[in-house]
Amino acid sequence: MPAPQHLRVFLASPGDVADERALVRKLLKEELPYDPFLRGRITFDVVSWNDPAEPAPMLATLTPQDAVIKFEGEPSTCDIVIVVLWSRLGTHLDVTAFRKPTGEPYLSGTEWEFENAWNARPQPEILVYQRTENPKVELNRV
């Protein structure tokens, strides 16, 4: 049997899809490697900023986006980029190092991650998923 193919998967997602992010990680780390069709043929390395099993070092001098890039790599360097969305795009990314060619800031780290993958040559496979349930909004009354 030939050596297994190693795939790097970048997981891009804002904070409102933590459950979905955990499901993707579980699928890639605990389920697909043991699938009879894939076992011994493919391995996965999941790249994301808040992986509890493999956290990126969060140096005080770096933003979370900088830390992921420095210690894990850019989406453009991965084989697959999975973007999971729901009710928000993520936290505003108004950092000088992360600017659009027009000079404008990206709306979020998730937007930057998608664009980084989209503009890469060769382009990684990009999979975009959206949670379809209506967002639940809680309003606290004083």
C-alpha positions, 0 to 999 in steps of 0.5 A: 500500500502506498504511503498515506496522503497528508492533507492540511485543513484550515478551519475558518469560523467565527465564534458563533459556530463553536459547536460546528467547529468542534464537530468538524474537528471531531470528524477530521481527527476522530472519525475519518481517519478510521473510516474503512475507505480512508484508513491508511490512505489519508491523514489530516492536520487541522489548522485553527486558532482555538484547537483545545488539543493543539492550541496556537501559542498566544504571545502577548505581542500577537493578535490571534490572527497573527498567532495562527499564521506564525505558528500554524500557517496561512489558509493559502498553504493548506490543501483544504479550507473549510469555512463555517458561518452562521449569524456573523462574520467574526471579529473586526480585523482592523490591523495594519498587517491585514489590509485589502489591496485597497487599504481597507481593513477586512471585516473579520479574520474569517473574511481574511482567511477566505480571501487568502485561500481564494486568491492563492495559486494554486488554490486550495479546495474551499468548502463553505458551510452555513448553519441554516437555523435562525439565530437566537437572540436573547435580550436582557431587560433591566 
